[in-house]
């Protein structure tokens, strides 16, 4: 079956969805220890969450990028994630989806969350012909993410290193077995209608 061009793929349960972020150890390790983001984590800044593990590996270079040495799996409440989608705006203007550029700019400034559709990645971190969601949270969405939606925070840096080592050794089948089992996220079409170009 052909993969849709844009789809949310994620590890999820009936009540939660797992997203990924990468931080310096100064932020990541206390977050794992305490199950919440530390005070040095700035709630007023835009924070990007990624339901795709391999897209996070691409973005953080397997957790080796500067300031991205600790890869976190953040399990959040699905109601919160859906709220963020419902109140999101695409991060770039799309003719035909938005009435005009000025309307899109106004909506973008007001929206507490924004969406980018980025190429999904394979185990070699090469782009695939379909896209996965990246969700940016700011203002109310960022605060709710940290203070209300977060259910648990886990350090998946060792997993990232293990998968990368297997890929480097030429064992992609074993590496693939260790990947989080991401499945299509059954977000209603009404949640994504304004986010699909």
Buried (B, 14 or more C-beta within 10 A) or exposed (E): EEEEEBBBBBBBEEEBBBBBBBBEEBBBBBBBEEEBBBEEBEBEEEBBBBBBBBBBBBBBBBBBEEEBBBBBBBBBBBEBBBBBBBBBBBBEBEEEEBEEEEEBEEBBEEBBBBBBBBEBBEBEBEEEEBBBBBBBBBBBBBBBBBEEBBBEBBBBBEBBBBBBEBBEEEEBEEBEEEBBEBEEBEBEEEBBEBBBB
